[in-house]
Amino acid sequence: MVRLGEGSVVASLKIFNTPLTIDGFDSYISRKRDFIQNSENSTPHPHIDETLPDVGSFHEHPYDDTTVADQLKKEVRILCWVMTNPNNHKKKARHVKKTWGKRCNILLFMSSGEDDELPTVKLDVGEGRENLWRKVKEAFKYVYAHHYNDADWFYKADDDTYAVIENLRYMLYPYNPETPVHFGFKFKPFVKQGYMSGGSGYVLSKEALRRFVVEGIPDPKMCLPGTVVNEDIEIGKCMENLNVTAGDSRDWNGRGRMFPFIPEHHLLPGKDKTFWYWSYMFYKTDDGLDCCSDNAVSFHYVDPAQMYVMDYLIYHLKPYGVVRSHSRLPDKLQVGEFLPSPEMVTDASNEDSMDDEDDVIGNTTSTTTTTTASSIAAATEEKNDAGEVV
């Protein structure tokens, strides 16, 4: 792996079995390689190739009001499965378990090796990038066979992905899990409706999972048999063939929520507009200080040390005297319904001077769910009656 000063982490890739995309994908890899060679600040983070020692555990916040998050954890059940390998069990995967992974309803680690500490689901698949597509298919087949009725949404992530699961639940809340849809950071080449970046993670609805495993994988006309490097492109093609919609993960303001790089590379983007990312993104984005939703969901290439830093900044550090109220929950949608495209309300100064939450409340007043709001209010009253501080 290589840490870029103004870009991402990449590996040398070669597509194997998709003739229609060889030229475009090779060009994509070539541009990535050129970007690495031209980068002036490619010093890797000192923790990337080391096994991070045990750093202990964060303290608890027993008086935090988690009423809404607790309610959504019951209503929006998310199974997370993390792609890893034996070399990364201790280097990366265990840190996912100690940070963001513990907030999933169900957390699984997919590997070719056994590990009782995580624990892992041992798949009969070889490791290496050339086996990624087969590994994804086998992992989703396992999830469907063993956990189909245990969750509503199924989130695939890498062992260097960091996800804010509460925000993922909030994003998915209005959607019916019986709607065939999947979400992620959407790229536009190779697949007409777009495909989701593998690194930022992608989440399949219950119906999307069923179609993928039952109708897609067994049919070579729907999903590519065998294996290739570019699993994110192939699952994107498969989803399109199965009429599974590539959903829009942006917030009401058009700001992104799922990202293919670490936060700093989106907040402080490189100036090289020839970098492949700018031409690959499906939606025009205002990368810079106004890039990212206040309810961002995921980032990629996050090393273990940074996972703990992000956990601290998100869940522990609080500015004293500043309490931000959460936005109202939108109405639940029927099967097959989708939220309208967001209004692109961006700040021309490229500074985060707009309040996402205030704007969301203003735009969704007429479409909020009073029954859910009432049930949450009732739950809050129950906590008060029980003597808890909320």
Buried (B, 14 or more C-beta within 10 A) or exposed (E): EBBBBBBBBBEEBEBBBBEEBEEEBEEBBEBBBBBBEBBEEBEEBEBBEEEBEEEEEEEEEEEEBEBBBBBBBEBBBBBBBBBBBBEBBBBBBBBBBBBBBEBBBBBBBBBBEEBEEBEBBBBEBEBEBBBBBBBBBBBBBBBBEEBBEEBBBBBBBBBBBBBBBBBBBBBBBBBBBBBBBBBBBBBBBBBEBBBBBBBBBBBBBBBBBBBBBEBBBEEEEBBBEEBBBBBBBBBBBBBBBBEBBBBBBBBBBBBBBBBBBBBEBBBEBBEBEEBBBBEBBBBEBBBBBBBBBBBBBBBBBBBBBBBBBBBEEBBEEEEEEEEEEBBBBBBBBEEEEEBEEBEEEBBEEEEBEBEBBEBBBEBBEEEBBEEBEEEBEEBBEEBEEEEEEB
